[in-house]
Amino acid sequence: MTSTLVRRAPAKHLPPPVRKRGDGRLALIFLTPVLIGFGLFYVYPAARGAWVSLTDWNMLSEPSFVGLDNYERLIGDPLFWNALKVTGLYVVMTVTVQLGLGLLLAALLHRLTRSLVLRTLLLVPWLVPGVTTALLWMWLLDANLGFVNHLLTGVGLGNQGFLTSPDLALPSVSVINSWSGTGYTALLLYAGMLLIPKHVYEASALDGAGEIRLFFQITLPLLRPILAFVLVVSLISAVQVFDTVAVGTKPAGGPVNATRVIYLYIYQRAFTNFQMGYASAMALSLVLILGVLTFVQMRLLRASTSDLA
């Protein structure tokens, strides 16, 4: 028996793309408006805020440099730590509800119906301005005239001070904003589910997998990069809660500081007490905290990789 040696043709390496002269200048021309806007509205305010955080400034006189005094004061401020605690509780409640309901709604849309009307209705609460949402729910949850309390009274549960009770105020704010943001979260997750190839579901269904097993063994693992993105966006959005608390609670942040979130506390220090340096120090500290949390989330969820490959 003779054997033949098959010689393979050497692999052809494609030449590197030729870069035309002037491409860099043309790209810079198109990027210039964006770079100018980024510098004016992001870089300069951030640098200005960092400088103000090192000063004592009441907006009526010239700022005086105090170094790290604002940060030392911040460490010993119990109201600052209480605001961080309240914000953390709010973030956990809101992100959990939005992500859980968003996953459920997205899965139902993906597996049962892909109606454009339903997707539009889901997005409507998110499009309503935050102040309008706060006023609407403030009237609905009013202890005396609110529709919700009329229903509770009708079934024998009595009136509840949703926005006036220290125990119910923060969960009520969380429910209000979860109602507003869940539809948007669901549509983001639904868009991610549409990227999963249909043949993956079909092959698993042939092996006898049911809907629940498909969701936990196929959808969730392949949805991981989108989940990471949604978690980061939801976290940042939840930390920035302000209008619902400022409009819906009386006094703002009450009762007994139960809803005084960090953004509201920064606003009060800056524009009520005119302590711009101290408020800037808190704002910069919040940016650093958000940066660390975002980095940890992205690393834990391996957001840069996908199991689809």
N, C-alpha and C positions, 0 to 999 in steps of 0.2 A: 504494500500500500504506500502510495506516495502522498506526500503532503505538500501542499502549495502554500507559499508564503504570500499573504496579501499585504501589499504595502499601502499604507494610507497616505493620502496626499497631505502635505503639510498644511496646517491650519493657516488660513489667510487672516492676517491682522488688518483690520480696517485702519486707515490713516486717521490721525486725530483731526477733528474738525478744524478747518482753517478759519481763523478769526480775522475778519475784515477790519481794516483800519477805520477808525472812527466809530466802531460799535460802542466802545466805552464812553465816548463823549455823548453819543446819542442816548445811551441809557441814562447817563447822568442828567441830561436835559429833561427826560421824562420823569426822573425821580426827584428833581429839584423841588417842585411844588409840595410833594409829600414830605420831603426832608425839612423844608421850611415850616410846614404846619406841625410836624412832629417836634421840631425844636422849640417853636413858639408856645405850643399848647401842652407839651409833656416835659421836655428836658428843662426848659427855663423855670416853669412852676415848681418842678421837683427840686432843682438846685436852690431856688428862692426859698422854698419851704424848709430845706435843710439848714440854710443860713438863719432864717427866722427862729428856728428851734433852739438856736444858741444865743438868743437875745431875749431881752425883756421889752415888749412892745405892746402898747395899748391902742395903736392906730391914731392917737392924737398927738404924740410927740415922737421924736426920733428914737429908733430902737437902740438900746444899750447892750453891748456884748456882755453876757454872763457865763459863757462857756457851757459846761455840762450841768449847771444848776437845775435847769428844767428837768433833766433826766433823773437827777438825784431826788428831786421833789416828786417826780412821777412814781418812783419806786415806793415811796412812803405814803402814797395817796390811796386811802381805802376805797374812795369812790371810783377811781380808775380800775382797780382790781375787781370791784363789784360789777362795773360796766362790762369788763371782759368776761366775767362769769355769766352774767345775764346773756351776753351775746353768744357765748359758747353753748349755753342751753338752748337758745333760740335756733342756732345753726343746726345742732343735732336733731331737734324736733322737725324743723322745716325740711332739711335735706333728706331725712329719713322718709318723711311722708311723701315728698315730691318724687323721690327716686322709686319708692315702692309703688305708688299709684301710677307713676309714669311708665314703669316697666309693665304693669298690668294692662294699662290702656294701649300701649304700643304693641304688646303681644296680641291683644284682641283685634286691633286694627290689621296687624300683619297676617294673622291666621284665619280670621273670620270675614273681615270686610275691609275694603280699601276705599271707602266712600270719601269723596272730596268734601261733601257737605259736613260729615262728621269731623274731618280734620280742620275745617274752617271754624266750626263751633268750638273745638278744643282751644283754638288760638284766641278766641274773642276775649276771655278774661284777661289774658296777658297783654292785650292791646289797650285795655282800659287804663288811664293814668292812675298812678298810685294814690294821689290825693282823692280822686273820685271813688276809688275802691274803699279807702278808709272811711269816707263819709257815708257811703252806702251801707257798709257793715256796721258802722257806729249806730245808724238808725235801726238797722235790723236787730242788733243786739241790745238796744236800749232796755234798761231794767223796767221802765214803766210803759213805754209805748212801742217797744220793739216787737216785730212779728214773731221772732223766735221765742221770746218769753211768753207771748200769747199762746203759742202752741204748747209750750211746757206747762203753762197753767191749765190748759185744757185737758192735759193727761194727768194732772195731779202732782206735777213735780215742783211747782212754784217758780217764782222769779229767780233768776240767777244774774249776779252782777259780773257779766263776762269781762267787761273792760274796767270794772271798778274794784274787783276783788284781787288781793295780792296773789292768790293761788291760781286764779283763772285768767288773769290779764295776759301774761306771756303766752300760755297755750292758745288763747284766743287770737292774739296777733299772729302766731305761727299758722293757725288754721286759715286765717284770712289770706295771708300771703301764699300759703300752699294752694288754696283755691285759685289764686291768680296765676301761679307759675307752673302748676302741674301739667297743663296742656302743652306749654312750650317744651317742657322736659320730655313729655311723651312723644312729641313730633321729632325731636332730636334722636331719641332712641329708635323710633320707627324708621327714620331715614337710615340709621345704622343697620337695622334688621334687613332692609331692602338690599344691602350690599352682600348679604350672605347668599351664596349660590343655592338655587332650588334643588339641585341634584343631591346636596348634602342632606336635606330633609327627606327627599325621596328614598335615598339609600337607607337611611335610618328607619323610615317607616316600613320598608320592606323587611327589615330585621325585627319588626314587631314593637318598635318604640312608640309609646303613646305621646300625647301632647305635653304632658307634664315632664316626661323624660326628655323629650326633644328640647323643651325650654331650658332645662338645667344642664343638659349635656351637650347641646349644640348651640343654642342661641346665646346663653350667657358667656361661655368661653370665647366664642367668636366675636362677641360684642364688647370685649374688654377695652380696646382703645377708645371706643365711643363712650363707654361708661366712665373711663378716666377723664375724658374731656367734659362730660356732663357733671361729674363730681366737682371738678375744679371750677367750672362756671357757676354751679349752684352754690358752692362754698363762698366764692367771692360776692355773688349777688346777695346771699343771706347775711354776710357780715355788713354789707352796705345798707341794711334796713334803716330807714329814717322816717319817711313820710307817714307810714302807717302808725308809728308810735307817736310822732309829733302831732298828728291830727286826731287820731283815734283815742288817745288816753288823756285824761284830765286829772291833775296837771300833766304836762308832757313828761313821760318817763315814769309816771306814777301808776298805781298808788305805792307809796313807800319805796321808790326806786325799783319797783318790781319789773319795769319795762325800760329802764334807762340803759339803752344799748350804747355801745362805744361811739357810734357816729353821732348820736344825740348828745352825748357828754362832750365830745369834741366841739360840736356846734355851740353848746351852751357856754363853754369856756371861752370860745373865740368871739362870739357875737352878743353874748349876754354879759359876761364878766370882762370882756375886752382883754383877754390874756392870750394874745396871738402866739407868743413864743411858746407858752406851755401847751397850747392846742396843737401847734406844729410838731412839738416833740412827741405828743401822743399819736398824731397822724403818722409820723415817720416810724414810730415803734410798731404801729399796726401794719404798715407796709412790710416791715421786716418779718413780722409774725406770719402774715399771709404768704410771703415768699417761701418761708421754711415749710409751711403746711402744704403748699402747692408742690414743692420739690419732693417732699416725702410721699405725697399721693402719686405723683408721676412715677417715682421709682418703685413703689410697692406694687402698683398696677401694671408696670412695664408698658407704659402708654406708647412707647415708640416702636413696639413690635406687635405683630398680629399673627394669630394662629391660622388665618386664611391661607398664608403661604405654605 
